[in-house]
Amino acid sequence: MTDALASVEEVLERVLAQIEPLPAFPQPLMETLGLAAAEDVVAPISLPSFDNSAMDGYAVAYADVATASEDSPVHLPVVGEIGAGRAGLLAMSPGTAVKIMTGAPVPAGADAVVPYEWTDRGVAQVRITRAPRPGQHVRRAGEDVTEGDLLIEEGSVLGPRHLGLMAAVGRSTVRSRPRPRVVILSTGSELREPGTPLGHDSIYDGNSFLLAASARRAGAIAYRVGIVPDDPRAFLDALDDQLVRADIVVTSGGVSQGDFDVVKEALSPLGTVWFGGVAMQPGKPQGFGAVGEDRTPIFTLPGNPVSSYISFETFVLPAIRRMMGKTPYSRPTTRARLTHGISSPEGRRQFVRGSYEVDRGGPFVSPVGGHGSHLIGDLAASNALVVVPEDVTSVPAGEQVRVLLLDEEF
């Protein structure tokens, strides 16, 4: 890349080319929620693994109760009882009934279950007033899952239903890629921790919370380090301290053209971090590269909160997803009708904060607030970003536009 503005695609391509998926290993099921399976999961057993009762009632041979009715009930001796997990009785003779609970194995010789509601709930002898169909209320072995079935494909993002299924077939672990460890550093001598006194020339550090929460929501483990003053040595010391627990480092601030841009000043001599402008607004000043012996990826984002957040969405989120083995890497776009016209600078991809809704006329999006990259209140009130291409300088109301939905899982 030259000193000219790089395109969003060029920078993202550079990022993804240097990011590798983390090595996969077997992890306990509950640790894999939200992770991508790194193996095909095949059923080691069938579900159900044995014929079992779908009701509390009596296991019977259908031929013995086929004529049962209110006017002509059938009476059968009860020769035993089977509870779930307490199957002492494995077979029964014709002309008898066995009390059976839901989930208990159906004994050999029985081919139907009569629910309690169709009987007098007798103990020694049962009176049956309604006949089941052959096989009724019996869950057959393998009717849900057959041993050898492909249950989960490699690459599937594991949700609660997947974990429940794997546990049900006896899997206690599944190979998956771990959550990336993302270290977040905010730079700026003007920054203060929330809850502490604020001076006349200081501001609270919102960026590190914004970025750490974004990383956590993406599925990563986020370490919010806090504030680093505008001193290159202090920044490098803080960075060195954190590399031992970082798969990705994200900084905010200190990457523009000012006299106190500490991140740029500290990292430029290393020769391993690119700094430059990207044809996007907000988020023009960017940096990306590698630091430390392990060449840990580092993203140096601009300091204005909206710029920082949109930069995270555009470049860091895809990197986290690639490390986790999740696809697609970037957030998909949808289309919506624009309610109010907007302008955009030529040659820049504009990301306009918006409120996305759907009514009877279809999806629509309304711009929220102004274009200022410091307007975090407008950002918090938004649930979408309108994406205006680089070659478009204005979009009239009523036009269909591309929209990133910020709160949608993908």
GUBADO-137576 format. One record per residue (C-alpha): y negated, x, z; residue number from 0. Coordinates in steps of 0.2 Angstrom, whole numbers. Layout:
GUBADO-137576
SITE  north   east     up  num
SITE      Y      X      Z  NUM
...
//
This chain:
GUBADO-137576
SITE  north   east     up  num
SITE      0      0      0    0
SITE    -18      6     -4    1
SITE    -34      2      5    2
SITE    -36    -14     -5    3
SITE    -30    -29      3    4
SITE    -11    -31      3    5
SITE     -4    -48      0    6
SITE      6    -58     13    7
SITE     22    -56      3    8
SITE     20    -37      2    9
SITE     18    -35     21   10
SITE     32    -47     25   11
SITE     43    -38     13   12
SITE     39    -21     21   13
SITE     43    -29     38   14
SITE     59    -36     33   15
SITE     65    -20     24   16
SITE     63    -11     40   17
SITE     71    -23     52   18
SITE     90    -24     54   19
SITE    100    -37     63   20
SITE    105    -32     80   21
SITE    123    -28     82   22
SITE    134    -43     87   23
SITE    146    -44    101   24
SITE    156    -57    111   25
SITE    145    -66    123   26
SITE    149    -80    136   27
SITE    146    -97    128   28
SITE    131   -102    139   29
SITE    122    -86    134   30
SITE    123    -90    115   31
SITE    113   -106    115   32
SITE    101   -105    101   33
SITE    109    -89     94   34
SITE    118    -88     77   35
SITE    137    -86     77   36
SITE    142    -69     70   37
SITE    159    -75     66   38
SITE    168    -90     59   39
SITE    176   -100     74   40
SITE    193   -107     70   41
SITE    202   -119     81   42
SITE    216   -111     91   43
SITE    223   -128     97   44
SITE    222   -146     91   45
SITE    211   -159     99   46
SITE    218   -169    107   47
SITE    232   -157    111   48
SITE    244   -171    116   49
SITE    245   -190    113   50
SITE    235   -197    127   51
SITE    228   -214    133   52
SITE    211   -220    128   53
SITE    211   -233    142   54
SITE    217   -236    160   55
SITE    232   -248    159   56
SITE    250   -248    155   57
SITE    260   -237    143   58
SITE    273   -248    134   59
SITE    284   -249    119   60
SITE    276   -261    107   61
SITE    292   -270    103   62
SITE    293   -275    121   63
SITE    276   -284    122   64
SITE    273   -290    104   65
SITE    274   -308    109   66
SITE    264   -307    124   67
SITE    250   -321    126   68
SITE    241   -331    139   69
SITE    254   -345    136   70
SITE    269   -334    136   71
SITE    266   -318    146   72
SITE    278   -304    146   73
SITE    284   -297    163   74
SITE    289   -278    164   75
SITE    295   -268    178   76
SITE    282   -253    182   77
SITE    293   -238    184   78
SITE    279   -225    187   79
SITE    261   -219    186   80
SITE    253   -205    176   81
SITE    236   -198    180   82
SITE    226   -186    170   83
SITE    231   -169    175   84
SITE    246   -176    185   85
SITE    259   -180    172   86
SITE    276   -180    182   87
SITE    283   -193    171   88
SITE    287   -187    153   89
SITE    297   -201    146   90
SITE    301   -220    149   91
SITE    315   -232    144   92
SITE    313   -247    133   93
SITE    309   -263    143   94
SITE    298   -254    156   95
SITE    280   -250    158   96
SITE    271   -235    166   97
SITE    254   -236    174   98
SITE    243   -224    165   99
SITE    225   -217    167  100
SITE    213   -213    153  101
SITE    216   -195    146  102
SITE    234   -195    153  103
SITE    248   -190    142  104
SITE    257   -205    134  105
SITE    276   -203    139  106
SITE    289   -202    126  107
SITE    296   -219    122  108
SITE    279   -227    123  109
SITE    269   -231    107  110
SITE    254   -242    114  111
SITE    244   -244    129  112
SITE    240   -261    137  113
SITE    222   -261    146  114
SITE    221   -267    163  115
SITE    210   -282    157  116
SITE    225   -289    148  117
SITE    236   -289    164  118
SITE    237   -294    182  119
SITE    237   -275    187  120
SITE    254   -277    195  121
SITE    261   -262    205  122
SITE    280   -265    205  123
SITE    280   -278    190  124
SITE    266   -281    178  125
SITE    261   -297    169  126
SITE    255   -294    151  127
SITE    245   -308    143  128
SITE    240   -300    127  129
SITE    249   -289    114  130
SITE    241   -273    108  131
SITE    244   -267     90  132
SITE    256   -253     88  133
SITE    248   -236     93  134
SITE    232   -245    100  135
SITE    223   -236    114  136
SITE    233   -220    110  137
SITE    223   -205    105  138
SITE    235   -195     94  139
SITE    237   -176     95  140
SITE    226   -168     82  141
SITE    216   -183     77  142
SITE    200   -175     80  143
SITE    203   -156     77  144
SITE    219   -148     70  145
SITE    224   -130     75  146
SITE    217   -119     61  147
SITE    202   -130     57  148
SITE    186   -120     53  149
SITE    174   -127     67  150
SITE    159   -116     65  151
SITE    153   -106     51  152
SITE    146    -89     53  153
SITE    127    -90     53  154
SITE    127   -107     61  155
SITE    114   -108     75  156
SITE    123   -113     91  157
SITE    118   -129     99  158
SITE    124   -139    114  159
SITE    137   -148    103  160
SITE    144   -132     96  161
SITE    146   -125    114  162
SITE    155   -141    120  163
SITE    167   -140    105  164
SITE    171   -121    108  165
SITE    174   -124    126  166
SITE    185   -139    122  167
SITE    197   -128    111  168
SITE    197   -115    125  169
SITE    185   -102    118  170
SITE    175    -94    132  171
SITE    165    -82    121  172
SITE    159    -81    103  173
SITE    152    -66     94  174
SITE    134    -67     91  175
SITE    118    -56     90  176
SITE    108    -54    106  177
SITE     91    -60    109  178
SITE     78    -47    104  179
SITE     68    -40    118  180
SITE     50    -41    113  181
SITE     37    -32    123  182
SITE     19    -39    122  183
SITE      4    -28    126  184
SITE    -14    -34    126  185
SITE    -28    -21    124  186
SITE    -46    -22    129  187
SITE    -56    -16    144  188
SITE    -65    -33    144  189
SITE    -48    -43    148  190
SITE    -44    -50    165  191
SITE    -28    -58    172  192
SITE    -29    -77    174  193
SITE    -33    -81    192  194
SITE    -44    -66    195  195
SITE    -63    -66    196  196
SITE    -72    -65    180  197
SITE    -87    -54    177  198
SITE   -102    -57    166  199
SITE    -95    -47    152  200
SITE    -76    -51    154  201
SITE    -64    -63    147  202
SITE    -47    -69    153  203
SITE    -31    -63    143  204
SITE    -24    -78    134  205
SITE    -16    -68    120  206
SITE     -2    -60    130  207
SITE      3    -77    136  208
SITE      1    -85    119  209
SITE     12    -71    111  210
SITE     25    -70    125  211
SITE     27    -89    124  212
SITE     29    -88    105  213
SITE     42    -75    106  214
SITE     52    -84    120  215
SITE     51   -100    109  216
SITE     58    -90     94  217
SITE     73    -86    105  218
SITE     68    -69    111  219
SITE     67    -61    128  220
SITE     49    -59    131  221
SITE     41    -45    142  222
SITE     23    -48    145  223
SITE     16    -31    151  224
SITE     -2    -37    153  225
SITE    -18    -28    150  226
SITE    -21    -10    144  227
SITE    -39     -3    144  228
SITE    -48      4    129  229
SITE    -41     21    132  230
SITE    -29     29    119  231
SITE    -20     39    133  232
SITE    -18     24    144  233
SITE    -11     14    129  234
SITE      2     28    124  235
SITE      8     29    142  236
SITE     10     11    143  237
SITE     19     10    127  238
SITE     31     25    132  239
SITE     35     16    148  240
SITE     40      0    139  241
SITE     50      7    124  242
SITE     66      9    135  243
SITE     67    -11    135  244
SITE     60    -15    118  245
SITE     68    -20    102  246
SITE     50    -25     96  247
SITE     33    -21    102  248
SITE     19    -33     99  249
SITE      1    -28    103  250
SITE    -15    -38    101  251
SITE    -32    -31     98  252
SITE    -39    -14     94  253
SITE    -34    -13     75  254
SITE    -51    -17     67  255
SITE    -65     -5     62  256
SITE    -74     -4     79  257
SITE    -78     11     90  258
SITE    -66      5    103  259
SITE    -51      1     93  260
SITE    -38      9    104  261
SITE    -22      4     96  262
SITE    -27     11     79  263
SITE    -34     27     87  264
SITE    -19     30     97  265
SITE     -6     27     84  266
SITE    -14     33     68  267
SITE    -10     51     71  268
SITE      9     47     73  269
SITE      9     44     54  270
SITE     23     31     57  271
SITE     12     15     58  272
SITE      3      7     43  273
SITE    -14      0     46  274
SITE    -23    -10     33  275
SITE    -31    -27     28  276
SITE    -20    -42     22  277
SITE    -27    -55     10  278
SITE    -26    -69     23  279
SITE    -38    -78     35  280
SITE    -37    -77     49  281
SITE    -28    -61     52  282
SITE    -35    -49     40  283
SITE    -33    -33     50  284
SITE    -14    -29     53  285
SITE     -3    -14     57  286
SITE     16    -12     57  287
SITE     27      3     59  288
SITE     39     12     71  289
SITE     37     21     87  290
SITE     47     32     98  291
SITE     64     41     96  292
SITE     73     25     92  293
SITE     60     20     79  294
SITE     56      4     88  295
SITE     47     -8     76  296
SITE     29    -11     82  297
SITE     17    -25     76  298
SITE     -2    -22     80  299
SITE    -10    -39     78  300
SITE    -29    -43     78  301
SITE    -37    -48     95  302
SITE    -44    -65     91  303
SITE    -32    -78     98  304
SITE    -30    -88     82  305
SITE    -28    -72     71  306
SITE    -15    -66     83  307
SITE     -5    -82     84  308
SITE     -5    -84     65  309
SITE     -1    -66     62  310
SITE     14    -68     74  311
SITE     20    -84     64  312
SITE     18    -74     48  313
SITE     26    -58     52  314
SITE     33    -56     69  315
SITE     43    -73     69  316
SITE     53    -68     53  317
SITE     57    -51     61  318
SITE     64    -59     77  319
SITE     74    -71     67  320
SITE     81    -57     56  321
SITE     86    -47     71  322
SITE     95    -63     78  323
SITE    104    -66     61  324
SITE     95    -83     59  325
SITE     89    -89     42  326
SITE     78    -94     34  327
SITE     67    -80     41  328
SITE     50    -89     38  329
SITE     45   -106     44  330
SITE     48   -118     29  331
SITE     33   -128     22  332
SITE     32   -147     18  333
SITE     19   -157      9  334
SITE      6   -169     16  335
SITE    -10   -178     10  336
SITE    -26   -169     16  337
SITE    -38   -182     24  338
SITE    -54   -171     23  339
SITE    -59   -158     10  340
SITE    -59   -140     15  341
SITE    -66   -124      8  342
SITE    -57   -107      7  343
SITE    -63    -89      3  344
SITE    -57    -83    -14  345
SITE    -44    -70    -13  346
SITE    -38    -74      4  347
SITE    -23    -85      9  348
SITE    -31    -97     22  349
SITE    -22   -105     36  350
SITE    -32   -120     42  351
SITE    -27   -128     59  352
SITE    -22   -146     57  353
SITE    -15   -162     64  354
SITE      1   -168     55  355
SITE      6   -186     56  356
SITE     16   -198     46  357
SITE     11   -217     43  358
SITE     17   -230     31  359
SITE      8   -221     17  360
SITE     18   -205     21  361
SITE     14   -188     29  362
SITE     -4   -183     31  363
SITE    -14   -169     39  364
SITE    -31   -168     46  365
SITE    -41   -152     48  366
SITE    -44   -148     66  367
SITE    -60   -139     71  368
SITE    -68   -125     62  369
SITE    -62   -109     54  370
SITE    -67    -97     68  371
SITE    -53    -86     73  372
SITE    -58    -87     92  373
SITE    -57   -106     93  374
SITE    -41   -107    103  375
SITE    -45   -124    109  376
SITE    -43   -131     91  377
SITE    -27   -121     90  378
SITE    -20   -129    105  379
SITE    -25   -146     98  380
SITE    -16   -143     81  381
SITE      3   -145     77  382
SITE      2   -138     59  383
SITE     -6   -125     48  384
SITE    -13   -130     31  385
SITE     -9   -116     19  386
SITE    -22   -114      5  387
SITE    -17   -101     -9  388
SITE    -27    -86    -13  389
SITE    -34    -93    -29  390
SITE    -40   -109    -22  391
SITE    -58   -110    -15  392
SITE    -59   -129    -11  393
SITE    -47   -143     -9  394
SITE    -53   -161     -9  395
SITE    -48   -175      2  396
SITE    -33   -184     -4  397
SITE    -24   -169    -12  398
SITE     -6   -164     -7  399
SITE     -6   -148      2  400
SITE      7   -136      9  401
SITE      9   -137     28  402
SITE     18   -127     41  403
SITE     24   -138     55  404
SITE     22   -127     71  405
SITE     33   -137     83  406
SITE     48   -140     72  407
SITE     64   -131     75  408
SITE     71   -123     59  409
//
